[in-house]
Amino acid sequence: MHEIYTADLQALAGRGRLRALRGRSGIDLASNDYLGLAESGELRQATVDALARGVPIGAGGSRLLRGNHPEHEALEREAAAYFGAESALYFGAGYVANFAIFSTLPQRGDLVVHDELIHASVHEGVRRGRAESVGVPHNDIDAFESAIAKWRAAGGKGRPWLSVESLYSMDGDCPNLAELFAVADRHDAMVVIDEAHATGVLGPQGRGLAASFEGRDNVITLHTCGKALGTVGGFILAPTIIRDFLVNRARPFIFATAPSPLIAAVTRAALDISRTDPERRERLARLVQFAGNELRRRCNIEPSGSQILPVIVGADQAAVALAASLQHRGFDVRAIRPPTVPEGTARLRIALTLHVDEAIVTELFAALAEDMRVAA
């Protein structure tokens, strides 16, 4: 009965791609808890305060039934005001929010043009949607324009949708958003920007790299809560008409149990910290600068410039072995392999958070340099 699954798992193991769940151990250099909020005293206290005022843990149903809670609505109002959008819609996960966007909003006859390294949730949403789609080379803004022109020349009549991440989760780099919006304006296109790894970390008050474009009629942004904000879930920020359409047409919203009202309450506190307390961002920025210099000096690797530092190894097994060596030394660094990243680009993904300091970063890159010399 299970032979097909056994064979598939054995094939993955043979290619060095078999995955398994493992517990937390070692110094955190793998999580997305960039500002150290997930285990912070501030969010623990926000949880206690919310429980004390009677906020329930579970919603008890979808938001279109009895699951809609005042904490959801307060969070959405505060998120829209913080990010500068007309409205916000809260989902239980950023993956689900992205899936909802692309499976619901682009219509038959439209074209979705996306960066080839866009998150898997976008790919899945596009597959379930009505529009055509095409991937373009990473961070090549001219390729977006060329794809639209080719589509129009072939008779495309609908609306283009341009999809990028503002900070790519596996490469730590950024597109030129000003150039992308210039393309969008020339072609009357919608722009969807996944701010997941920039939220809380980059932009004014941690509002992301697209903050200056927020609130435009042709802009939809996704901000997740499970990374720098330290909780769980995701917001779609968009014009009110887009929010209303999602409430009425997005199956991942309509048929899902509403997110926890308790988590919504705690996320309100996380947003307030991000809005009013720049100290965490400033500390992280200094750490990013220090780590980039150490990576360049000790390992001769050019840093990304963000809190996400990829170390491209190439072969799957080599990346796994290098990660294992660092884990043995007490550093929780993980190997990232295809299909998460392109073939031949297996890597270590080093994520800088406020759980580490300059001393730990120095030790990490000294160890990495030594392990790379041994492997060579």
N, C-alpha and C positions, 0 to 999 in steps of 0.2 A: 504493500500500500504506500510506503514512504520511500521507495527506491529512487524516484526521480529527485527528491529533496536531498537524499544522501549523496547521490552522484554530483549534484550541483555544489553542495558544500565541500565535497572532496576536491572538486575542480578549483574552487576558490582557494582552498588550503594549498593546493599545488602551485598556485600563482602568487602565494604570499598575501592573499586578500581576504582570508577568513577573519571575520570579526566576532568578538565576544564581549559581553558586558564585564566590566571589572570595577572593583570598588575604588574609592578615593585613597590614594596613598602618595606620600611625597609632597614636595613644595608645589603649590598650584602655579603651573605655567601652561595650563590647558583650557581653563574655563573662560567664559565671556563675562565674568563678574568684574568688569574693568574698574569700577569705582569702589569695590569692596562693600557694596550695600547689602548683598544677599544675606549675610550673617551679621549685619551691623546692629548695634544697640538701638539706633534710631528706628529701624523697621521692626525690631522686636517690640519696642514700646508702642509703635503705631498699631501693631497687632493686638496688644493688650488693651489699648484704648478703644479699638473698634469692637472687640468682644465685650468690653464693659458697657458700651452704649447699645448693645444688643444686635450688632450686625451678624447675620447668620453666616455659617460656613458655606453651605450649599444653596444654590438658587432654587432647586426643586422643579425646574422645567425650563423650556425655551423662553426667550425674552418675549416672544409674541403670545405666550400663554401667561403663566403666573411668575415666570422667572425674572422679569424686569424689576430691578431693585433701585431705590434712590441712590445707592452708592455707584451703580453703573452710570446713571445719568449725571451725577455730580462729577465723576471721573471724566466722562466725555466732554462736559462743559469746560472743565479745567484744562484738559488736554488740548482742546481746540484753541482756547485762549493762550495757552503756553506756546504752542507751536505756530500760532498765527493763521490757523485755518478757519474756514466758515463752520465746519462741523467735524465731529469725530465719531467713529463707531468702533466699539471695543469687542475683540474676539478673544477666545480662550487661548489662542496660540498665533504667533506670527505666520507660521506655515499655513494655517487655515485662512488667515486674512489674505495672504497673497493668492492662495488658491481661489478664494472667493472673487477677488478682483478680476482675475484673468478667465475664470470660467463663466463670469456673469456679464461683465461690462463691454468688452469688445464684441461687436455684433457681426452677423454674417455679412460678408463683403468688406469688412475692415481688414487691416493688416497689422499684426504685432511684430515689431522689429526689436529684437532683444540682443544684448551683449551675450556672446557665446558662453561666458562664465557666470551668467545669471543663476540665482539660486534654484534648486530643484523644485521648489514650490511653484515658481513661475512656469517652469516646463510642464508640470502636472496640470496647472490651471489652463494653460494654452491647449493642451491635449483634450481637455474636456470642454473647451469653449467652441465658439462658432467661427471665429476669424481664422484667416490664414496666418502663418507665422514664418519668420526667417531669423536665423541667428547671424550676427556679424562679428568680425574679429574684435578681440578684447580692446576696449577703450579707443576704438577707431571711429571717431565721430563722423568722418567723411563717409564711412561705410553705411551709416544710417541713412544719409541723404541718397546715396547710390541705390540702396535697396528700395526706397520709396519711389525714386525715378524709374527704376526697372519695373516695379509693380504697376505704376501708372501707365507706362508704355505698353504693358501687356493688357491694359483695359481695367485696371483696378479703379473702382469708383468710390469706395468707402473712406473711412477715416484711418489714418495711421496712428498707431500707439507705440510709443518709444519707451523701452524698459531698461533701466540700469540700476545698479547698486551705487550708493554714494561712496561707500567704502567696502571693498570686496573682502569677503570673510576669509579667503584662503591666500590672497596675494597682498592684502593690506594696502592696495593702491586705489586711486580715485579717478573717475572720468572728469573731463572738462564740462561741467554742467552749463556754463555760459554758452559754449559752442553748441551743446545739445539743444538748449532752448532756442537758439537762433535757427536751428534746423526745424524745430517744432513750429516756430512762428511762420516760417516760410511755407510750411505744408499743412497748416491748420491741424496739427497733431496734438493728441493727448500725451502727457508725459507721466510715467509712473516711476517713482524713485523709492527704492528700498533703502531706508536709512538705518536698518537694524543695528549695524556696528558703529554708527556715528552717533546715534541717540544717546544723550547724556554726556558724551565725551567731546564732540566737536561742534563747532558753530557757536553763535552767541547764546550764552546760558545753556549750552549743551543741546540746542534745538536742532542740530544736524547741519550738514553741509548744504542742504537745499533751503535753508531758512529764508534766504532773501527772495526765493521764488514761491514760498508758501502763500496760499490764499488766491493764487491765480485760477481762472476758470478752467484752464487746461492742465492743472496739476493735481495729482493724487500721490500722497506719500504714505509709506508704511513705517511706523515706529514700533519696535518691539519693546516689551517690558522685561524680558527674561535675560537681558544682557546687562548693560550698565545700570539699569534701574533696579535690578535685583529681585524682581518678582516673576510674574509669568503673564503671557498674553501678548496682544498686539493691537495697535490702533490703525485704522484707515482714516487719514485726514483728507478731506475732500469738500467740494461744494455741497451744499445741503441737498440738492437734487440728486447727486450721486449717492449720498447716504440713504435717501429715501428709496432709491431704486434698489440698492443692496438689501435693505430691510424687506422689500417686497419680492425680490427675485433671487437673491443669493441663497442657494440651498445650504451651504455650510453655515449660514447664519440662522436661517429659518428652522432647520431641523436639529440643531445642536442645543443641548442643555446650556443655559447661560453660564458664563464664567462665575466663579465664586465671588459673592459680594464682599467677603472678607478680604480676598486678594485685591479686589477693586479699591477697597478702603486703604489698604497698605500701599498700593500703587499711587494713590493720591499723595501720600506722604513722600514717596520716592520722587514724584514730580516736583513737589515743593522743595525738597533738598536740592534737586538739580537746578531749579530756578533761582534759589536764594543763596546757595553755598558753593562758590566757585573753587574753594580750596582743594577739594578732591580732584577736580579736573586739572588744576594747576600742578598738583603733585604728580599726577599721571603724566602730564606733558613733560615735566622735568625728567621723569624716569624714562620716557620714550626717547628723549634726546640722549641721555646717558647710555641707554642700551644700544642705540644705533651706533654710537661711537665705539662702544666695546665690540660689537659684532663686526664692524669694519676693521678695527685694529687687530683683533685677535684671530678672526676667521677669514679675513679678506672677503667678506660678503657685504654687498651694498644693502643697507637697510631700506625698508619700505617707507619709512617716515611716519608710520602710524604705530598703534599699540599691537598690531598684528605683524609678526616678523616671520616670514616663510624662509626656510632653509631648504632649497631644492636639492634633492639627493639624486633623483632619477629612477633607479630601479626600486621596485616595491620591497623586495627582501632587504635591500641595503638600508632603506628608510626604517624598516621595522627593527633591524639590528641596531641602528644608531639610537633610536628611541629607547630600546631596551637597555642599552648601556647607560644612558642618562638616567633612566628610571632606577637602575641598580645603584646609581650614585645618590639617589634621593630627589631627583627632579622629575616632576610629573609632566613630561613632554610626550606628546602622542604623534605617531606617524599617520599621515593622511595619504591615502592611496586612491587610484581610480576605482569607481567612476566619480568620486567626489571631486577629483582634479583630473586634468587631461592625462592621457597615456604618456608615460615617460617622464612625468613630473612629480612622482611621489616625493613627499617632503616631510619635514618637521614643521609643525605650526606652533610657534612660540607666541603665546598670548600674554601680554604684560598687564598685570592688575596691581591694585594697591595691597595685595597679599604679599608682595615681594618688595625688596628695597635694593639699593645700589650694590650692597655687599653680596646679596644673593645673585644678582645679575652678573657680577664680576666672576663669581664662582662658576656659574652656569656656562659662560662663554669660554672660560679657561678649560673646563671639562670638555665642552664641545670641540674646541680646537684640538685638544689632545686626541679625542676619539676619531676625529676626521683624519688626523695624521696616521693613526694606526690603521684605519680602514683603507687609506690610500696605499 
